[in-house]
């Protein structure tokens, strides 16, 4: 697997600008995946029985996110040519600028949920909550058969996977010393088999940007075959070797079917680079990008908000009580408002984090000098 990463040499990557039509479709796919995760949690039954047939299941949506993440990182690195330090800094800022506020929101809403409906909270609360928040800050929440995420923020599991994918990618490609191989193997061993097993899906996304384009006819045929195959497999609920989310590999339990689905998504993305090689109105692209940028905040804050309003509705999975569409609508509005606020404040959070790092480094330099 590390050899596959090594074959993607940054020096040989030629930056290719993406068309506005392609960008719109990729942003639309991000939005659909994010809403699919949201829809899968609405179906927990906290607000009554709802079926969201227009969306894929939540785990398949995360697989789509992994493919798109690999694609975007490959595109961004080809465009910006960051060195190791700047790459790691950019990734950590992007993650922490949303994760830290999201964890704070999760903590506040979890406490509110425990007061709103202690029985509801007790049924869903996990142990070692303080440790789970700390693990999420370090992105080690899912190493080695663990799933240390806050009680009402299960989607945090995937961020630990992505963190290690970024780290291995940067270590192999952006470090020059032979020790990069030792470092990459150490990172893989630290991550554990679950995270490593889904790494090929992320690399499929990288390849979908790196591979050279082919002709329009071949791209169209490949896209149609891949789309038909994906719909057939996903609609039949194919999960192999076992259902994701259960021991021993937890969210990597269905790694074989996840490889297949992720590969098909990557092939479709690759084909669309040729099919959608035309421009549309720039303003449409800008608006779609703004909406697409909300997908990360929505992903990390929607479940604690749903849980709080679900507690007020006094609903439980399998309940025969009347539906609560009003509370669900209020919850969806709250998710939208909080997500917009998080994205709008991201630059300010980035600036605060950079100032904190500068102060910490300056203090360290002063202490070293004085000693």
ChimeraX attribute file (.defattr): number of C-alpha atoms within 10 A of each C-alpha:
attribute: neighborCount
match mode: 1-to-1
recipient: residues
	/A:1	10
	/A:2	13
	/A:3	9
	/A:4	10
	/A:5	18
	/A:6	15
	/A:7	11
	/A:8	19
	/A:9	12
	/A:10	15
	/A:11	10
	/A:12	10
	/A:13	17
	/A:14	11
	/A:15	16
	/A:16	11
	/A:17	9
	/A:18	15
	/A:19	16
	/A:20	20
	/A:21	20
	/A:22	21
	/A:23	19
	/A:24	21
	/A:25	16
	/A:26	19
	/A:27	21
	/A:28	16
	/A:29	18
	/A:30	24
	/A:31	20
	/A:32	19
	/A:33	25
	/A:34	26
	/A:35	21
	/A:36	24
	/A:37	23
	/A:38	25
	/A:39	20
	/A:40	18
	/A:41	17
	/A:42	23
	/A:43	15
	/A:44	18
	/A:45	18
	/A:46	27
	/A:47	28
	/A:48	22
	/A:49	17
	/A:50	15
	/A:51	11
	/A:52	13
	/A:53	9
	/A:54	10
	/A:55	18
	/A:56	19
	/A:57	20
	/A:58	19
	/A:59	20
	/A:60	19
	/A:61	22
	/A:62	20
	/A:63	22
	/A:64	26
	/A:65	22
	/A:66	28
	/A:67	27
	/A:68	28
	/A:69	22
	/A:70	27
	/A:71	23
	/A:72	17
	/A:73	19
	/A:74	23
	/A:75	22
	/A:76	14
	/A:77	16
	/A:78	20
	/A:79	14
	/A:80	10
	/A:81	16
	/A:82	17
	/A:83	13
	/A:84	17
	/A:85	11
	/A:86	11
	/A:87	20
	/A:88	17
	/A:89	13
	/A:90	12
	/A:91	15
	/A:92	13
	/A:93	19
	/A:94	15
	/A:95	17
	/A:96	20
	/A:97	22
	/A:98	21
	/A:99	22
	/A:100	15
	/A:101	18
	/A:102	24
	/A:103	22
	/A:104	13
	/A:105	16
	/A:106	24
	/A:107	20
	/A:108	12
	/A:109	20
	/A:110	22
	/A:111	13
	/A:112	16
	/A:113	24
	/A:114	16
	/A:115	15
	/A:116	18
	/A:117	17
	/A:118	13
	/A:119	14
	/A:120	21
	/A:121	21
	/A:122	12
	/A:123	9
	/A:124	10
	/A:125	15
	/A:126	14
	/A:127	11
	/A:128	12
	/A:129	15
	/A:130	12
	/A:131	14
	/A:132	20
	/A:133	22
	/A:134	16
	/A:135	19
	/A:136	22
	/A:137	17
	/A:138	12
	/A:139	25
	/A:140	23
	/A:141	26
	/A:142	25
	/A:143	23
	/A:144	17
	/A:145	19
	/A:146	16
	/A:147	19
	/A:148	25
	/A:149	25
	/A:150	28
	/A:151	22
	/A:152	24
	/A:153	21
	/A:154	14
	/A:155	19
	/A:156	24
	/A:157	21
	/A:158	19
	/A:159	20
	/A:160	21
	/A:161	23
	/A:162	21
	/A:163	20
	/A:164	22
	/A:165	25
	/A:166	18
	/A:167	18
	/A:168	23
	/A:169	23
	/A:170	21
	/A:171	24
	/A:172	26
	/A:173	18
	/A:174	20
	/A:175	16
	/A:176	10
	/A:177	10
	/A:178	9
	/A:179	12
	/A:180	17
	/A:181	17
	/A:182	13
	/A:183	16
	/A:184	19
	/A:185	16
	/A:186	12
	/A:187	17
	/A:188	20
	/A:189	14
	/A:190	15
	/A:191	23
	/A:192	16
	/A:193	16
	/A:194	21
	/A:195	27
	/A:196	20
	/A:197	18
	/A:198	24
	/A:199	23
	/A:200	23
	/A:201	29
	/A:202	27
	/A:203	26
	/A:204	25
	/A:205	28
	/A:206	26
	/A:207	21
	/A:208	27
	/A:209	25
	/A:210	21
	/A:211	11
	/A:212	10
	/A:213	16
	/A:214	14
	/A:215	10
	/A:216	16
	/A:217	11
	/A:218	13
	/A:219	20
	/A:220	17
	/A:221	12
	/A:222	18
	/A:223	21
	/A:224	13
	/A:225	14
	/A:226	20
	/A:227	16
	/A:228	12
	/A:229	15
	/A:230	19
	/A:231	13
	/A:232	12
	/A:233	15
	/A:234	15
	/A:235	11
	/A:236	9
	/A:237	11
	/A:238	16
	/A:239	17
	/A:240	16
	/A:241	13
	/A:242	19
	/A:243	17
	/A:244	18
	/A:245	14
	/A:246	13
	/A:247	13
	/A:248	14
	/A:249	22
	/A:250	19
	/A:251	23
	/A:252	25
	/A:253	22
	/A:254	22
	/A:255	24
	/A:256	17
	/A:257	20
	/A:258	27
	/A:259	20
	/A:260	16
	/A:261	25
	/A:262	30
	/A:263	24
	/A:264	25
	/A:265	24
	/A:266	28
	/A:267	21
	/A:268	21
	/A:269	23
	/A:270	26
	/A:271	24
	/A:272	22
	/A:273	22
	/A:274	20
	/A:275	20
	/A:276	17
	/A:277	13
	/A:278	12
	/A:279	13
	/A:280	13
	/A:281	9
	/A:282	12
	/A:283	10
	/A:284	12
	/A:285	19
	/A:286	14
	/A:287	13
	/A:288	18
	/A:289	18
	/A:290	13
	/A:291	14
	/A:292	19
	/A:293	18
	/A:294	21
	/A:295	20
	/A:296	18
	/A:297	22
	/A:298	24
	/A:299	22
	/A:300	23
	/A:301	30
	/A:302	28
	/A:303	23
	/A:304	25
	/A:305	23
	/A:306	26
	/A:307	28
	/A:308	26
	/A:309	24
	/A:310	27
	/A:311	23
	/A:312	17
	/A:313	22
	/A:314	17
	/A:315	23
	/A:316	17
	/A:317	12
	/A:318	11
	/A:319	14
	/A:320	11
	/A:321	13
	/A:322	11
	/A:323	17
	/A:324	17
	/A:325	13
	/A:326	11
	/A:327	16
	/A:328	19
	/A:329	12
	/A:330	14
	/A:331	20
	/A:332	18
	/A:333	12
	/A:334	17
	/A:335	22
	/A:336	17
	/A:337	12
	/A:338	20
	/A:339	24
	/A:340	18
	/A:341	13
	/A:342	22
	/A:343	20
	/A:344	13
	/A:345	14
	/A:346	17
	/A:347	14
	/A:348	12
	/A:349	20
	/A:350	17
	/A:351	13
	/A:352	13
	/A:353	15
	/A:354	14
	/A:355	12
	/A:356	12
	/A:357	12
	/A:358	12
	/A:359	12
	/A:360	12
	/A:361	12
	/A:362	12
	/A:363	12
	/A:364	12
	/A:365	12
	/A:366	11
	/A:367	10
	/A:368	9
	/A:369	8
	/A:370	7
	/A:371	6
